[in-house]
């Protein structure tokens, strides 16, 4: 897969239109107007980006925001007064798709009141031809429609949306190249997402992602390493490696795989914790588990989406592993890292799933003893093979199975959390809880949410928390120490005791 640089590409586009990059990094014309000012005709144009879906979409929105910044758009805190709206949509679940399309409908009023506003819709949903058709027919107030493979072309897309009379539609079927050096506007804190592989080749029969995100493309190790080194230099301490299937990383590069990448990234000074999402049990090799166990910077959280405990259902889903091989992987994780957090995704009510199949799922959940699970009632996604199958499982049966599964998982989650009461966990403190003023949220290495009393100066610091009580989804605790901002490597003695 060819690799191109975003900056070179943008320079060519901007240069041809008489723009040069100012000292503030913003593209400006000879009169000193930013690209955004020239397009919108407004003195202080702002953009509002709304995101649905997974971390990959969140990371894409960081790339949209980063580009918008370079074009001279301020970030609108909310939609009031924004000059540009971008809706970054998700196609994985029907509810997310409905929300996004509902938002498109709602924004019609804004366009009626302020016709100069530009409304763009992008993301996974617009990679589906039905969505584009729907927007063309029913939402002529949408000015711009683009997809996941050309979000790096935002300057050209916005230019077209402003100059073209009709709706601008530009959706690519595949990514012809990997674009590096995209400007990213990251969320606050010391935590950053780093894409390592795009797309998915697995074609699970219920999933639309291979259609919306294309074939797998691994980024080159050197590009990832350079990004992580730059993040460390900027003060980021935790990175989460992103991909639809991170375990498949490198299969298109030769002999370098995900285990090698973890080893090399762990050697970057300053990076303290490494996480990754999402894993595929089929591609999670014993060598990867060994590498994680031998690499203290990689957090002990294994999210291993199993989807079903029945071999028949797994086969219909095209998951590529069996119940036995999955349990073998979990056993390997438990053997090397007995205290690791293990979480999963589960779908109940898949077409033709019987009560016996479902009971196998319940038994597997009990056997693994997951710390947490994301559970879903199957609903068909247009464009997937499973959506074309007869589905004899009535909705009320699906719902009843979901309720039974949730009851089991809630009890397990609570039990797993209660086992931590009295222990001291290493955490990264995030900041004040949105729901509970005076309380700070923190995440443990195992990705558990820990609530602690607010402590001045603790935001985005590593710390240790003694766990005092447990609920199903959260732990409560007290901070027993906070490490200095530039924390020493894992395992070293904490400093700045609070005397608790
Ligand atoms: S592995 Fe399966 S579920 Fe995951 S993104 Fe790929 S096709 Fe979808």
Boltz pocket constraint, residues with backbone or C-beta under 6 A from the ligand:
constraints:
  - pocket:
      binder: B
      contacts: [[A, 200], [A, 201], [A, 202], [A, 203], [A, 204], [A, 207], [A, 208], [A, 209], [A, 210], [A, 244], [A, 245], [A, 280]]
      max_distance: 6.0
